[in-house]
């Protein structure tokens, strides 16, 4: 099974580019999208309903053009859940959970936390509540969770760790929480690639991608029970179209 996760920074915009077709030609069994910045009714029909896929969306309830996630799946899930089940946590359209026969997948766009001190605390709380949810679901079936974590796990995950130490995305509070993710689940890219250096996000304003001054903030985690079934994990940093690039996992579920 091939799973691709991609923060597209606007689904309507990226779907007009050749890069969207480039990713679809990879024929993922599951395509998880973050930062759609759109509700389903705002999408063209060929994006809302891709031939050969079932499509699901969770959009922001507070304002249009903000946040949002989508999942395209070749197989119809047994059940879909939207959000974490909390009115406080679920206004921004950040999480889709799909139940399949042999596993559960969670597609999440974690908060950035940079808007205000209050939103940073919301981000930290979201990290905590998400992990609790993933662990709870894991008691039912193996869990795979994907998406834009909006922070780095360790210094190897960004090009300039010293300059960014203590800044948003590299704070001790964020790293402490993400360390719990790594302890409880498998960071598939690190598991398959060791200390390899690849990034999944680059600042557009400074044209950082041209110099590969990036951050690895897009992840695919799996339950430890799937460890021996992980075949390949990679970052598709040659795919353009967004300030993020897709990340991919090949895993034997059945």
N, C-alpha and C positions, 0 to 999 in steps of 0.2 A: 504494500500500500504506500502510495506517495502522497505526502501532505506538504503543501506549500502555504506559507504564511507571509503576508506582505502588507505593510502600512503604505497605502497608495497616496496618502495626503490629498484626498479628493477623488472619489471613484468616477465621477462624471468626467473629470479632466483626463485621468489616466486612460479611461476606456476609449478615448479618441486617438490615442497614440499607438504606434506599432508595438510597443513594449507589452501592452495588454494582450495582444494576440500571441506574442512571443511566449508569454507565460501559459496561456491557454493551450498552446501547442505542446507543452510539456505533459499535458493530460493528467493533472493531479487527480487523485481520487477525492481529495478534499482540498479546496482552496479557501483559506481563511483570510479575510481582508479586515484591516483596521483603518480607522480615520476615513470612513466613507464620505463624511460631510454631506450626507443626503438621506432623505427618506425614500422608501421604495417608489412612491408616486412621482418623485423627481427624476427617476432614472429612465433612460430609454429602454424599450422592451427587450432589446437584445442584450442588455446588461442586467436588467432585473430578472430575466429568465433566459439563462444560457442553455442551449440545446444539450441534452444529456445530463443535466444537473438539476437537483432540487435546490432552491435558494431560500435563504432565511436572513432576516435583517433585524438589528436592534438599533434604534435611532435615538438621538437626544430628544428629551421631552422639554428641555428648557429653552432651546433656540435652534433654529435651522442652520445648516452649514457648519455644524460643530460635532466633533467626535463621531461615533457610530461604528458598528461592526457588521460584517456580513460573512456568511458561510455558504459555499457552493459544494454540494456533495453528490457524487454519482449514485450513492445508495440512499434510499429514504430512511431517515432515522426513526427509531421507535418512539422517541419523545424529544421535545425541545423545551428548554427553559430559558427565560430571559432575565438577565441580571442575577444579582446575589440574593434576591428575595428581601431586600431592604429598601424602603421608600427613600431613605437618605442616600443610599449608595447607588441607586439605579436610575437617577434622573438623566444621566449623561449618555446613556446608550452604550455601555462599555463591555457587555458580556453576553455571549451566546453559548449555551451548553447543549450538546447533541448527544443523545444516547443511542448507541448501536448495539448489536447483539453481543459483541465481544469486547467493547471498550466504550469509554466516554471521552469526548473531546470538548475542550473549553477554549473558545477564541476570545481573547481579552485585549482591550486597549486600556492599559493602566493609566491613571491620571499622571499628568506632567508635574503638577504641584507648584508651578512657577507663578501662578496668577496672584497669589497672596499667601501670607502665613497660614491662613485658615485652609486654603486649598492644599498646602503642603501637608498639613495635619490630616486632611482628608485622604491624601495619597498614602500616607503611612498606615492609616486605618484600613484603607482598601487593600494594601499588601497583606495585612494581618487577616482580614476577613476572607480574602480570596484563598489564602493557604488553608484556612480552617475548612472552607467549602471543598477544596480539592481533596483534602485528606478524608473528609466525610464521604465523598463520592467514591473514593478509592476502596472503601469497604464493600462496595457493590461490584465494581469492575475495574480493570486497569484504566488509568486516566492519562490522557495526553493533553497538555495545555500549551497554547501557543499565543504569540502576540508581541506587541511592543511594550516592554516592561518599563521603558522610560527612565532607565538608570543602568549603571554598569555593575556587574557582580564583583569585578576586581580590576586592578590597574592594567592588566594585560588587555582589557577590553576597550581601551581608548588610546589614541595616539599620544596624547600629552597629559599623562596622569598627574605630574607634579604641578602643572599650571592649573589644573582643574580640581585639585584636592580640596575637599570641603564645599565645593560648589554643587549646585543642583545637578543631580545625576551621579554624584560622587560623594555624597555626604555619608557620615557614619551611620546615621539613622536609616538611610536607604540600604546601604550595604549590609547592615546587621540583619535586616529583614530578608534580603535576597539570599543571604547565607543560609537561612532556614529553608528556602526553596531548594538550594543545592544539596543540603543535608537530607531532605525528605524525598526529592525526586532527582532524575538524571537530566543534567544539562547535556543534551544530545550532541551538540557541536563539540564541546570539550571532550566528551566521552570518546568520540570517533577521531578527533583531530588533535588531541593533546594541547600543546602550547602554541599551536598555529595562530597566527595573527591575521584576522580578517575583521572587517567592519561592516555594519549594516545601515549606518546613518551618517550623513555628512551635512554640515551647515551650508545651506544654499547661498546665504548672503555673502559669505567669504570665499565661495567657490572651492570649498574644502575637498570636494570629491576629486577635483583635478590633481590635488596633491596627496590624496588618500589620507587626509587628516580626519579620521573618523572615530566612531564609537560603535561598539557592538551592544545594541540595546534591544534587538529582536531575537527572541528565543523560542525553542521548542523543547519542552520538558516532558518526560514520560515517567510513569511509575517504575520503580526498580524491578518489578516483576517482568517488565518487558526488556530488560537489559540485553539478554542474548538474542533478542529478535530485532535489535537495531542494526540495520545493514549499512546505512549511509546517512550522514548529516552534513549539510554544507550551507554556505552563504553564497547566493548567486549575485556577486557584486559587479558582474558585467551587465546586469539588467538595469536599464535606466528607466526614466519615467516618473520617478518620485525622489524625494530626499532620502528615502529608505530603499533598500533592495530586498528582494524576497529571500527567505530562508526555507530550507527543504529538509524533509526527513523521509527516508525509505525504511519501513518497518514491516515485519511479518506479524500480522495480527492473528491470522488463522493458520 
